[in-house]
Amino acid sequence: MPDITGIQVIVFFSFPSTPTPKGGGPMRRIFPILILAMVLTLALAACGGGKAEPTKAPEPTQAEAPSQATEPTQPPAEGGEAKEGQPYKIGVVVAATGGAARLGEAEKNTAEMIKKQLEESGITGPDGVHHPVQVIILDSESNPDTAAAALNRLINEEKVDVVVGGTTSGNSLAMVPIATENETVLISMGSAGVIIRDPETGKTRKWIFKTPQENIHSAKWQAEYLKAQGVTKVCYLYENTGYGQDTLKNGEKAFTEAGIKIVYSDAFERSDTEFPQMTAVQGAGCEAVVIGALPPGATNVTAALRDFVPDVLVVHGHGVCNNAFINLDPEAVEGVVLPCGRLVVLDQLPETDPQKPVLEKFAQEYKAFTGSDTVSTFAGHAWDALQWAIIGLENLPDGLDLKARRAGVRDNIESKVKNWPGTGGIFTLSPDDHLGLDYKGLTFVKVENGGFTYYPPEAWGGSMPESGEETGGEGQPYKIGVVVAATGGASSLGVQEGETAEMVAKQLEEAGGIKGPDGKMHKVEFVILDSESKPDSAAAAINRLINEEQVDAVLGGSTSGNSLAMVPIATENETVLVSMGSAGVIIRDPETGQTRKWIFKTPHVNSQVAQWHKDYLKALGVTKVCYLYENTGYGQDVLRTGQAVMEEAGIEVVYADAFERSDTEFPQMTSVQSSGCEAVVIGSLMPGAVNAMAALRDYMPDAPVLHSGGICNEAFLTLDPGVVEGAVATCPKLLVADQLPESDPQYEVIHQFMADYEAYTGKRADSFAGHAWDGLQWLIIAMEQLPDGLSLQERRAAIRDNLETYVKDWPGTGGVFTLEPDDHLGVKDYTTALTLVQVQDGKFV
């Protein structure tokens, strides 16, 4: 196949046609409809539960879509009211008085609002235990020494679990050594990058985080604006504080890169009203003046400039994004331009902006609490920081001591805040990034008619994209390997998986490839091979992909048996394999119980299916069950996990036996009949699943029959419609997408995927197509985070690390996934990842 722009797809198989339906037989009901309705009601309740709004999954060339911002509370533990646990404490230090009070007052208002919310609700942990929360708010008086004393009191006397504090950069820097020494998280509201990074070593400070955008982000926007206006010489006036000095340092860097020279710079005090620097500005020949200061200094120096150089361009930083800047002297600041967070132009944002729902919710709550008509970005910085503190606390188990809680809060913030929409941007924290923002956290605004007006680049001739990502040219190409059972016994799964891979390949081709964090576009080549449903062929295929095709990662293994044959090869070659098989042993070593470092999987595990079976059988009053399973790794895992779950529930497995997937005769039926079992569980793919059920209809026509998740596709319905009518199975929610409530967090993702798949193939997507889509999106997410220029070995290792780091609260077709070093599936709750379905009138309902 010739090369094509953006992507090359190499396909080594053709898909077989859909199986021809057999004639239907008489309809048989095999279980009480009332009991099924009760269990399905519980299933739908589980699907629709939770407080997150629906979240769209990522487009192929974008970072994964944001999840909703965290609420202060979680639902109570299952089975009744939550148990009361140890109380938590959050410390807050703000500049409620003094020179930075115009910032600190808004932050204090936010802290008071969250305090009231937490007093009413508390925090419920992952174990269902409820914790009361005390919020202690202290005033730094805008003084670094007072800020340090306040932090010391909170940590060593009040024994708080986490601190939000430092209205300004100077105050924050005074607090950093104390938080670090006492190993307590400090979430700063200051803008200087050195708050979270040691300026000498460049390393991220382990215990320090921050929510405001950095001054380098602001400086990049300023440089782009000035360059668009043809400015080559500027003057820089800044307040004599840590914040002001940091704005100058970052301005010098950004302006130099843009070819703009700073011909004069000088500092002033924030409280100054006289500015002798104006004479020097007049004589410097600068075409614009950039100011790095907070109010009142920022407003006062602008007024002085209007008197001395009334026609010069004046550009401010994001430290003045509040009404206090304007209200001090509206006439002087009219026409000023600056980068700001989106909160100040909330009403002017497009509906498609991913932050808009969060911003609207926060603004509404803040205005209702304070009675104010306005809300500033500084109030938003405090809200973001307090939400992070809540995220850190609500993921703690009960019973930890103070030291362990503080460490747990740190780890949780670093691992759980991923693609999280706050007021200041879409945050993704990691061990080496304790801010987690790029330029999309800011936009450009202008002061007009006494207010802030949205002023995007297209309005002033700029080229900086709103996403904040600079175009970086073309990077090295990437390769994704795919192994599916396009032919053979598992082709009822593999055909749809292969079609999904082709669809995603086409989408990436049309998008031009994958864009990295440096803005470079990477062409993507897909190499798709057929395993023929044979473990040996699957192993040979992955060996070829890794060692001959030199792929960066592999999606493959339509079945558990095929996947297990591929695991040793992927592990030995240190290459990520994302499996589409269901057995838990694919990702966990059965001997050690440890997670396999290089292996991930997207389908639910069979133990989760067994949990649903258990719930249904208990509702029926069943105490004895038979298991019939295909003689493969998949079937054996269905039996193994099912036996464990049934035994724990007090349901006896009185008979179990295996058959071949291709069998049409089942001598096991005599034993099933005489075993005394009240229901039968079948663990098989097609055609075995349907053939075994047909035999059961002849021998035990009234026995309830449950199927595992391996039949969740149209092939099960069409092979023998009369036989499978009334069957019950546990499947992903994709099969009943039309019946999901719009509040379901997977709703939008599932419907978008199904629309794309139907447009590409002309067919309705099944859960196996969804498993492939989820796996390919994971690989795209991981590749989007790769810097250009890595070797193959480095890319493979980084993809593995990125999967664990960036797939967090990610809504896919098979569940809402959060990958961890010890969890390479990431869907823990079977009630939300799966649902119970029944075949009625030839459809899953």
C-alpha positions in Angstrom: 0.0 0.0 0.0 1.5 3.4 -0.9 2.3 6.0 1.8 -0.5 8.4 2.6 -0.4 11.7 4.5 -0.5 11.3 8.3 -0.9 7.5 8.5 -0.4 4.2 6.8 -2.7 1.2 7.4 -1.3 -2.2 6.6 -4.0 -4.9 6.7 -3.2 -8.6 6.3 -6.7 -10.1 6.4 -10.2 -9.7 5.1 -13.2 -9.8 7.4 -15.8 -12.6 7.0 -19.4 -11.7 6.4 -22.0 -11.7 9.2 -23.3 -15.2 10.0 -26.6 -16.1 8.4 -29.4 -16.3 10.9 -30.9 -19.7 11.6 -34.6 -20.2 11.8 -36.2 -19.4 15.0 -37.9 -21.9 17.3 -40.7 -21.5 19.8 -40.1 -18.9 22.5 -39.3 -20.3 25.9 -39.2 -18.3 29.2 -36.6 -19.6 31.4 -36.9 -17.4 34.5 -39.5 -15.3 36.4 -39.8 -11.9 34.6 -40.6 -10.2 37.9 -37.3 -11.1 39.4 -35.4 -10.0 36.3 -37.2 -6.7 36.4 -36.1 -6.2 40.0 -32.5 -6.9 39.2 -32.6 -4.8 36.0 -34.0 -1.9 38.1 -31.0 -2.1 40.4 -28.7 -2.3 37.4 -30.2 0.9 35.9 -29.9 2.6 39.2 -26.3 1.7 39.4 -25.7 3.0 35.8 -27.4 6.3 36.5 -25.8 7.0 39.9 -22.9 9.2 40.7 -22.5 12.9 40.7 -20.2 13.5 37.7 -21.7 15.1 34.6 -21.3 13.2 31.3 -17.8 13.6 30.0 -16.8 13.3 26.4 -13.9 11.0 25.6 -10.9 12.4 23.7 -10.8 12.9 20.0 -7.8 11.0 18.5 -5.4 14.0 18.5 -6.5 15.6 21.8 -5.8 15.0 25.4 -8.5 12.9 27.1 -11.6 14.8 28.0 -11.9 16.4 31.4 -13.9 14.9 34.2 -16.1 17.1 36.3 -14.6 19.1 39.2 -14.9 17.3 42.5 -17.8 18.1 44.9 -17.0 18.3 48.6 -19.0 15.2 49.4 -19.4 11.6 48.2 -22.5 9.4 48.5 -22.8 7.3 51.7 -21.5 3.8 51.9 -23.7 1.0 50.4 -26.2 -0.4 52.8 -27.1 2.6 54.8 -25.6 5.7 56.5 -21.9 6.0 56.5 -19.8 5.1 59.5 -18.2 8.1 61.3 -14.4 8.3 61.0 -11.7 10.5 62.3 -12.1 14.3 61.7 -10.0 16.1 59.1 -8.5 19.6 59.2 -7.7 22.0 56.4 -5.7 25.1 57.1 -6.0 28.2 55.0 -3.7 31.3 55.0 -4.8 34.3 53.0 -3.9 38.0 52.9 -7.2 39.2 54.3 -5.6 42.5 55.2 -2.6 44.5 54.1 -1.3 45.3 50.6 -2.6 42.1 48.9 -6.0 42.2 50.5 -7.7 42.9 47.2 -6.6 39.3 46.3 -6.9 37.8 49.7 -10.4 39.0 50.5 -11.8 37.0 47.5 -9.8 34.0 48.6 -11.1 34.3 52.1 -14.7 34.5 50.8 -14.1 31.2 48.9 -12.6 29.5 51.9 -15.6 30.6 54.1 -18.0 29.2 51.4 -16.2 25.8 51.2 -16.0 25.7 55.0 -19.8 26.1 55.2 -20.3 23.4 52.6 -18.0 21.0 54.4 -19.6 21.7 57.7 -22.9 20.6 56.2 -21.6 17.6 54.3 -18.2 16.5 55.5 -16.1 14.1 53.4 -16.8 10.4 52.7 -13.8 8.3 52.0 -13.4 5.4 49.5 -14.3 2.9 52.3 -17.6 4.7 52.8 -16.6 6.2 56.1 -17.8 9.8 56.8 -15.4 12.4 58.1 -16.3 15.8 59.6 -14.0 18.6 58.3 -12.8 21.6 60.2 -11.4 24.5 58.1 -9.2 27.0 60.0 -8.6 30.3 58.2 -5.8 32.7 59.3 -4.7 36.1 58.0 -1.1 36.6 56.8 -1.6 40.4 56.8 0.2 40.3 53.4 3.4 39.9 55.3 5.8 37.0 54.6 6.8 36.6 58.2 3.2 36.5 59.4 2.4 34.0 56.7 5.3 31.7 57.9 4.1 32.0 61.5 0.5 31.2 60.5 1.7 28.1 58.6 3.8 27.0 61.5 0.8 27.3 63.8 -1.5 25.3 61.5 1.0 22.5 61.1 2.4 22.1 64.6 -0.4 23.4 66.8 -3.6 22.9 64.9 -2.3 19.6 63.4 -3.9 20.2 60.0 -3.8 17.6 57.3 -3.2 20.0 54.4 -2.8 23.8 53.9 -4.1 26.1 51.2 -2.2 29.4 51.4 0.0 32.1 50.2 -2.0 34.8 48.4 1.2 36.2 46.9 4.5 34.7 45.6 6.5 36.3 48.4 4.2 34.9 51.1 4.2 31.5 49.5 8.0 31.3 49.3 8.2 32.2 53.0 5.9 29.2 53.7 7.7 26.7 51.5 10.5 25.6 53.8 8.1 25.1 56.7 5.7 22.9 54.7 8.7 20.9 53.3 10.4 20.4 56.6 7.1 19.1 58.2 6.1 17.0 55.2 2.8 18.7 54.8 1.1 19.7 51.5 1.0 23.4 50.8 -1.2 24.4 47.9 -0.2 27.9 47.0 -2.2 30.7 45.3 0.9 32.5 44.2 2.0 32.7 40.5 5.8 32.4 40.6 7.2 29.1 39.2 9.9 28.9 41.9 7.1 28.2 44.4 6.9 24.7 43.1 10.4 24.3 41.5 13.7 24.7 43.3 15.5 27.4 41.2 18.9 25.9 41.9 18.2 22.3 41.0 15.1 22.8 38.8 13.4 19.9 40.6 9.8 19.9 41.6 9.3 20.5 45.3 7.7 17.3 46.7 5.2 18.9 49.1 4.3 22.1 47.3 1.6 22.6 44.7 0.0 25.7 43.2 -3.2 26.6 41.2 -2.5 30.0 39.5 -1.1 30.1 36.0 2.6 31.0 35.9 4.2 34.2 34.9 5.9 32.5 31.9 2.4 31.7 30.6 1.5 35.4 30.9 4.7 36.5 29.3 4.2 34.3 26.3 0.8 35.8 25.6 2.3 39.3 26.1 5.1 38.6 23.7 2.7 37.2 21.1 0.5 40.3 21.3 3.4 42.7 21.1 4.9 40.9 18.1 1.5 41.0 16.3 1.5 44.8 16.9 5.0 45.2 15.3 6.6 46.2 18.7 10.3 45.6 19.0 11.2 47.7 22.0 9.5 47.8 25.4 9.9 49.2 28.9 9.3 47.0 31.9 8.0 48.4 35.2 7.4 45.9 38.1 6.7 46.0 41.8 9.6 45.2 44.1 8.2 41.8 45.3 8.8 38.2 44.5 5.9 38.4 42.1 7.2 41.5 40.3 10.7 40.1 40.0 9.4 36.9 38.6 7.3 38.7 36.0 10.5 40.5 34.8 12.5 37.3 34.7 9.9 35.5 32.6 9.3 38.6 30.4 13.0 38.8 29.6 12.9 35.1 28.5 9.7 35.3 26.4 10.5 38.7 24.8 14.0 37.7 23.8 12.7 34.6 22.1 10.1 36.8 20.2 12.8 39.3 19.1 11.6 42.0 21.4 14.2 44.1 23.4 13.6 45.4 26.9 15.3 48.8 26.6 14.5 50.0 30.1 13.3 48.3 33.4 12.9 49.5 37.0 11.0 48.5 40.1 8.6 50.4 42.4 6.8 49.7 45.6 3.2 48.4 45.4 2.1 51.4 47.6 3.8 54.1 45.5 1.8 57.0 44.1 4.7 58.9 42.6 6.8 57.4 39.8 10.1 59.1 38.9 10.7 56.3 36.4 8.4 58.1 33.9 11.2 60.4 32.8 13.4 57.5 31.9 10.4 55.7 30.1 9.9 58.9 28.0 13.5 58.9 26.9 13.9 55.2 26.4 12.3 54.9 23.0 10.0 52.1 24.0 6.9 51.4 21.9 5.0 49.7 24.7 5.2 49.4 28.5 4.7 46.0 30.3 3.7 46.2 33.9 4.2 43.4 36.5 2.3 44.4 39.6 -0.8 44.0 41.7 -3.3 46.8 42.7 -3.0 49.5 43.8 0.5 49.8 42.3 -0.6 48.4 39.0 -3.4 51.0 38.6 -1.3 53.9 39.9 1.6 53.3 37.6 -0.8 53.0 34.6 -2.3 56.4 35.6 1.2 57.9 35.6 1.9 56.5 32.2 -1.2 58.1 30.8 0.1 61.5 31.9 3.6 61.1 30.5 3.2 58.8 27.4 -0.5 58.8 26.7 -0.3 57.0 23.4 1.9 54.1 24.3 0.6 50.6 24.5 0.2 49.3 28.0 0.2 45.6 28.7 -0.4 44.0 32.2 0.1 40.5 33.6 -2.6 38.2 35.1 -2.0 39.6 38.6 -4.7 42.3 37.9 -7.5 40.1 36.8 -10.0 41.5 39.3 -12.4 44.5 39.4 -10.3 46.3 42.0 -7.7 47.0 39.2 -10.4 48.8 37.2 -12.4 50.4 40.0 -9.4 52.3 41.4 -9.1 54.4 38.2 -11.4 53.3 35.4 -10.3 56.0 33.0 -6.6 55.3 33.4 -6.9 51.6 32.7 -9.4 51.8 29.8 -7.9 50.1 26.8 -5.3 48.1 28.7 -4.7 44.5 27.4 -3.6 41.5 29.4 -3.8 37.7 29.7 -6.4 36.4 32.3 -8.1 33.3 33.4 -11.4 32.7 31.7 -13.5 33.4 34.8 -13.4 37.2 34.2 -15.0 36.8 30.8 -17.3 33.9 31.7 -20.4 35.2 30.0 -18.5 35.7 26.7 -17.1 32.2 26.5 -18.4 29.8 23.8 -20.6 27.0 25.1 -18.0 24.5 23.8 -15.4 25.7 26.3 -14.6 22.7 28.6 -14.2 25.0 31.6 -17.5 26.8 31.2 -19.7 24.5 33.3 -17.3 24.6 36.2 -16.9 28.4 36.0 -20.6 28.9 35.9 -21.2 26.6 38.9 -18.5 28.3 40.9 -19.6 31.8 40.0 -23.2 31.1 40.9 -22.2 29.6 44.3 -19.8 32.4 45.1 -22.2 35.2 44.2 -25.0 33.5 46.2 -22.7 33.2 49.2 -21.1 36.7 49.1 -24.0 38.7 47.7 -21.5 40.1 45.2 -22.2 40.7 41.5 -18.7 39.8 40.5 -16.1 37.1 41.1 -12.4 37.3 40.5 -9.8 34.9 39.3 -8.2 35.0 42.8 -11.4 33.6 44.3 -11.1 30.9 41.7 -7.5 30.1 42.6 -8.7 29.4 46.2 -11.6 27.2 45.0 -9.3 25.1 42.8 -6.8 24.7 45.7 -9.5 23.7 48.2 -11.0 21.2 45.7 -7.5 19.6 45.4 -7.3 19.4 49.2 -10.8 17.7 49.2 -9.6 15.3 46.5 -6.6 14.4 48.6 -8.7 13.8 51.7 -11.6 11.9 50.1 -9.3 9.2 48.8 -7.9 8.4 52.2 -8.9 5.3 54.0 -10.0 5.7 57.6 -7.6 5.1 60.6 -4.4 6.7 59.3 -2.3 8.7 61.7 -1.5 12.3 61.0 1.8 11.6 59.2 0.2 9.0 57.0 -2.7 11.2 56.2 -0.4 14.1 55.1 1.6 11.7 52.9 -1.6 10.2 51.5 -3.0 13.6 50.7 0.2 14.4 48.7 0.1 11.2 46.8 -3.7 11.5 46.0 -3.4 15.0 44.7 -0.5 14.0 42.4 -2.3 10.9 41.1 -6.0 11.9 41.0 -5.9 15.4 39.6 -5.8 14.4 35.9 -7.6 16.4 33.1 -9.5 18.1 35.9 -11.4 21.2 34.9 -11.0 24.0 37.4 -11.5 27.8 37.3 -7.9 28.3 36.2 -7.7 25.7 33.4 -7.6 22.0 32.8 -5.2 20.6 35.3 -3.1 17.4 35.0 -0.7 17.0 37.9 2.3 14.6 37.9 5.4 13.9 40.0 7.4 16.5 38.0 4.6 19.0 37.5 2.7 20.4 40.5 0.8 23.0 38.5 -0.4 20.9 35.6 -1.4 23.7 33.2 -0.3 24.8 29.7 -1.2 28.1 28.0 -4.9 27.1 27.7 -5.3 28.2 31.3 -5.2 31.8 30.1 -6.9 33.8 27.4 -6.5 37.4 26.3 -8.7 40.3 27.5 -9.1 44.0 27.2 -10.5 46.6 29.5 -13.4 48.3 27.7 -16.2 50.4 29.2 -15.2 49.7 32.7 -15.1 45.9 32.4 -13.0 43.0 31.0 -13.8 42.0 27.4 -12.9 38.7 25.7 -10.1 39.6 23.2 -8.8 36.4 21.5 -5.9 36.3 19.1 -8.0 36.6 16.0 -9.2 40.0 17.1 -5.6 41.4 17.2 -3.8 39.5 14.5 -2.1 37.0 16.8 -1.4 33.4 15.9 -1.1 31.8 19.4 -3.8 29.0 19.5 -6.3 29.2 22.4 -5.1 25.7 23.5 -1.8 27.3 24.3 0.1 24.7 22.3 2.6 26.1 19.9 2.9 24.6 16.4 6.1 22.6 16.4 6.4 21.1 12.9 6.6 17.4 12.2 8.1 14.9 14.6 9.1 11.3 14.4 6.5 8.8 13.2 4.8 6.4 15.6 3.6 2.8 15.0 0.7 1.0 16.7 0.4 -2.8 16.3 -3.0 -4.6 16.4 -3.6 -8.3 16.7 -7.3 -9.4 16.4 -9.1 -12.7 15.7 -10.3 -11.7 12.3 -10.9 -15.4 11.3 -11.4 -18.6 13.3 -13.5 -19.4 16.3 -13.3 -15.9 17.9 -14.0 -14.0 14.8 -17.4 -12.9 16.1 -15.3 -10.7 18.4 -12.3 -10.0 16.3 -14.1 -8.7 13.2 -15.6 -5.8 15.1 -12.2 -5.1 16.8 -10.4 -5.0 13.5 -13.0 -2.6 12.0 -12.6 -0.3 15.0 -8.8 -0.3 14.5 -9.3 0.7 10.9 -11.8 3.4 11.8 -9.4 5.0 14.4 -6.6 4.7 11.8 -8.7 6.7 9.3 -9.5 9.3 12.0 -5.8 9.8 12.8 -5.0 10.0 9.1 -7.6 12.8 8.7 -6.3 14.6 11.7 -2.7 14.5 10.4 -1.5 12.2 13.2 -0.9 12.7 16.9 0.2 16.1 18.4 2.8 15.9 21.2 3.2 18.2 24.1 5.7 20.2 22.2 3.2 20.9 19.4 4.9 18.5 16.9 2.7 16.3 14.7 3.5 12.7 14.5 2.3 10.5 11.6 0.9 7.2 12.8 1.2 3.8 11.0 -1.1 1.0 12.0 0.0 -2.6 11.4 -3.0 -4.9 11.8 -2.5 -8.7 11.9 -4.9 -11.7 12.2 -4.3 -14.2 15.0 -6.7 -16.7 13.3 -8.1 -17.2 16.9 -5.0 -19.3 17.6 -2.6 -18.6 20.6 0.4 -19.7 18.5 -0.5 -17.3 15.7 -1.2 -14.5 18.2 2.3 -15.1 19.7 3.9 -15.1 16.3 2.0 -11.9 15.3 3.2 -9.9 18.4 6.7 -11.1 17.9 6.7 -9.8 14.4 5.1 -6.5 15.5 7.7 -5.9 18.2 10.9 -7.2 16.6 10.3 -6.7 12.9 7.8 -3.9 12.6 9.3 -2.1 15.6 5.9 -0.8 16.8 5.7 1.5 19.8 2.8 -0.4 21.5 0.4 -3.3 20.8 -3.4 -3.6 21.1 -4.2 -7.3 20.9 -5.6 -10.5 22.0 -9.3 -10.9 21.2 -9.5 -13.7 23.7 -8.0 -14.5 27.0 -6.1 -17.5 25.6 -4.6 -15.5 22.7 -3.7 -12.7 25.1 -2.0 -15.0 27.6 0.2 -16.4 24.7 1.3 -12.8 24.0 2.0 -11.7 27.5 5.5 -13.3 27.9 6.7 -11.8 24.6 5.5 -8.3 25.4 7.0 -8.5 28.9 10.4 -9.8 27.6 10.6 -7.0 25.0 9.3 -4.3 27.5 6.5 -3.3 25.2 3.0 -2.3 26.2 0.3 -4.8 25.3 -3.3 -3.6 25.8 -5.4 -6.8 25.8 -9.1 -7.2 24.8 -9.4 -10.5 26.8 -11.4 -10.7 30.0 -9.4 -13.0 32.3 -7.8 -11.3 35.3 -4.6 -13.3 35.0 -3.8 -11.4 31.8 -2.8 -8.4 33.9 -2.0 -10.2 37.2 0.5 -13.0 37.8 -1.6 -15.8 39.3 1.3 -17.1 41.4 2.4 -13.8 42.9 -0.7 -11.7 42.5 1.4 -8.8 41.3 0.3 -6.6 38.4 2.2 -7.4 35.2 4.3 -4.3 34.5 3.8 -4.1 30.7 0.3 -5.5 30.3 -3.0 -3.6 30.4 -6.6 -4.6 29.5 -9.9 -2.8 28.7 -12.7 -5.4 29.2 -14.2 -6.1 32.6 -12.8 -9.2 34.4 -14.9 -12.3 34.8 -15.0 -11.9 38.6 -17.1 -8.7 38.0 -19.5 -10.7 35.7 -19.8 -13.4 38.4 -20.8 -10.7 41.0 -23.8 -9.8 38.8 -24.6 -13.5 38.4 -24.5 -13.9 42.1 -26.9 -10.9 42.7 -29.3 -12.3 40.2 -29.3 -15.9 41.5 -29.7 -14.7 45.1 -32.7 -12.7 44.0 -34.2 -15.8 42.4 -33.5 -17.8 45.6 -31.1 -20.2 43.8 -28.7 -22.2 46.1 -27.4 -24.7 43.6 -25.9 -24.0 40.2 -24.2 -25.8 37.3 -21.3 -24.4 35.2 -20.8 -25.2 31.5 -17.7 -23.6 30.0 -15.6 -23.8 26.9 -12.2 -25.5 27.2 -10.2 -22.3 26.7 -8.4 -19.8 29.0 -11.5 -17.7 28.8 -13.9 -20.5 29.8 -11.6 -21.7 32.6 -11.4 -18.2 34.0 -15.2 -17.9 34.0 -15.4 -21.1 36.1 -12.6 -20.2 38.4 -13.9 -16.8 39.3 -17.5 -17.9 39.3 -16.8 -20.7 41.8 -15.0 -18.2 44.2 -17.9 -15.7 44.0 -20.6 -18.3 44.4 -18.9 -20.0 47.3 -18.6 -16.7 49.1 -22.4 -16.0 48.5 -23.4 -19.5 49.8 -24.4 -20.8 46.3 -23.1 -24.3 45.7 -21.6 -25.2 42.3 -22.9 -28.8 42.2 -21.6 -29.7 38.7 -19.1 -28.2 36.2 -17.8 -29.5 32.9 -16.0 -28.2 29.8 -16.9 -28.4 26.1 -15.1 -27.4 22.9 -16.3 -24.1 21.4 -17.2 -25.9 18.2 -19.3 -28.6 19.8 -22.8 -29.3 18.7 -23.4 -32.4 20.9 -23.4 -32.1 24.7 -23.3 -35.3 26.6 -23.0 -33.2 29.8 -26.7 -32.5 29.7 -27.6 -35.8 31.4 -25.3 -34.9 34.4 -26.7 -31.4 34.5 -30.3 -32.8 34.7 -29.4 -35.2 37.6 -27.2 -32.7 39.5 -30.0 -30.9 41.2 -28.9 -27.5 40.0 -31.5 -24.8 39.9 -29.8 -22.6 37.3 -27.0 -22.9 34.7 -24.2 -20.5 34.0 -22.5 -20.8 30.5 -19.0 -19.4 30.0 -18.4 -19.4 26.3 -18.1 -17.5 23.0 -20.0 -18.2 19.9 -21.0 -20.7 18.5 -20.5 -22.8 21.7 -22.6 -20.4 23.9 -25.6 -20.7 21.6 -25.2 -24.5 20.9 -24.9 -25.3 24.6 -28.0 -23.2 25.4 -30.0 -25.0 22.6 -29.1 -28.3 24.3 -30.2 -27.0 27.7 -33.6 -25.9 26.2 -34.2 -29.6 25.3 -33.1 -31.0 28.6 -34.1 -28.3 31.2 -36.4 -25.9 29.4 -37.5 -24.1 32.5 -34.0 -23.6 34.2 -32.7 -20.1 34.4 -29.6 -19.7 32.1 -27.0 -17.0 32.6 -24.3 -16.1 30.1 -20.9 -14.5 30.7 -19.8 -11.3 29.0 -18.4 -13.2 25.9 -21.7 -13.1 24.1 -22.3 -9.3 24.2 -22.7 -8.9 20.4 -25.2 -9.3 17.6 -23.7 -12.7 16.6 -25.3 -14.2 19.7 -28.7 -12.9 18.8 -28.6 -14.0 15.1 -27.1 -17.5 15.3 -30.3 -19.0 16.7 -32.8 -16.3 17.7 -35.4 -18.7 19.0 -33.0 -20.5 21.4 -31.5 -17.3 22.9 -34.8 -15.5 23.4 -35.1 -14.7 27.1 -31.4 -15.4 27.9 -29.8 -13.3 30.6 -26.2 -12.0 30.4 -23.9 -9.5 32.0 -22.6 -6.9 29.5 -21.1 -3.4 29.2 -23.7 -0.6 29.0 -22.9 0.0 25.3 -25.4 -2.8 24.4 -28.3 -0.9 26.0 -27.0 2.6 25.1 -30.5 3.8 24.0 -31.8 3.0 27.4 -29.2 4.8 29.5 -30.1 8.0 31.3 -28.3 11.1 30.0 -26.8 11.6 33.4 -24.7 8.5 33.0 -21.0 9.5 32.8 -20.5 7.2 29.9 -23.6 8.3 28.0 -21.9 10.8 25.7 -18.8 8.7 25.0 -20.9 5.6 24.1 -23.2 7.4 21.8 -20.4 9.3 20.0 -18.5 6.0 19.5 -21.6 4.2 18.2 -22.4 7.0 15.8 -18.8 7.0 14.5 -18.7 3.2 14.1 -22.1 3.0 12.3 -21.0 5.8 10.0 -17.8 3.9 9.2 -19.1 0.3 9.0 -22.9 0.7 8.4 -23.4 -1.6 11.5 -24.3 -1.2 15.1 -21.2 -1.4 17.4 -20.9 -4.1 20.0 -19.0 -4.3 23.3 -16.0 -5.9 21.6 -15.7 -3.0 19.2 -15.8 -0.8 22.3 -13.0 -2.7 24.0 -10.8 -2.0 21.0 -11.7 1.6 20.9 -11.0 2.1 24.6 -7.6 0.4 24.2 -6.6 2.5 21.2 -7.7 5.7 22.9 -5.4 4.8 25.8 -2.5 4.4 23.5 -3.3 7.8 21.8 -3.4 9.4 25.2 0.0 8.0 26.1 1.5 9.0 22.8 0.2 12.5 23.0 2.4 13.0 26.1 5.6 11.8 24.4 8.3 14.5 23.7 9.8 14.3 20.2 13.2 12.6 19.7 13.0 9.6 22.0 14.4 6.3 21.0 12.1 3.3 20.5 13.0 1.9 23.9 12.4 5.2 25.5 9.0 5.6 23.7 7.9 2.2 24.8 8.8 2.9 28.4 7.2 6.3 28.4 3.9 5.0 26.9 3.7 2.5 29.8 4.3 5.3 32.4 1.9 7.6 30.6 -0.9 5.1 30.7 -0.6 4.9 34.5 -0.3 8.6 34.8 -2.9 10.1 32.4 -5.8 7.6 32.3 -7.6 8.9 35.3 -11.4 9.0 35.7 -11.5 8.5 31.9 -15.0 7.6 30.6 -14.8 4.9 27.9 -17.3 2.5 26.4 -16.5 -0.2 29.0 -16.5 1.9 32.2 -14.9 4.9 33.8 -11.2 3.9 34.0 -8.5 5.0 36.5 -5.2 3.1 35.8 -2.7 2.7 38.7 0.6 0.9 39.1 -1.2 -1.9 40.8 -4.4 -1.8 38.6 -4.0 -2.1 34.9 -7.8 -2.3 34.2 -9.0 0.5 36.4 -12.7 -0.3 36.8 -13.3 -1.5 40.4 -17.1 -1.2 40.7 -18.9 -3.9 38.8 -22.3 -2.2 39.3 -21.2 0.8 37.2 -19.0 -0.9 34.6 -21.5 -3.6 33.7 -25.3 -4.1 33.6 -27.6 -7.1 33.4 -29.4 -7.5 30.0 -32.0 -9.9 28.7 -32.8 -11.0 25.1 -36.3 -9.8 24.3 -37.8 -9.9 20.7 -34.3 -10.5 19.3 -32.7 -7.5 21.1 -30.7 -6.9 24.2 -32.8 -4.9 26.7 
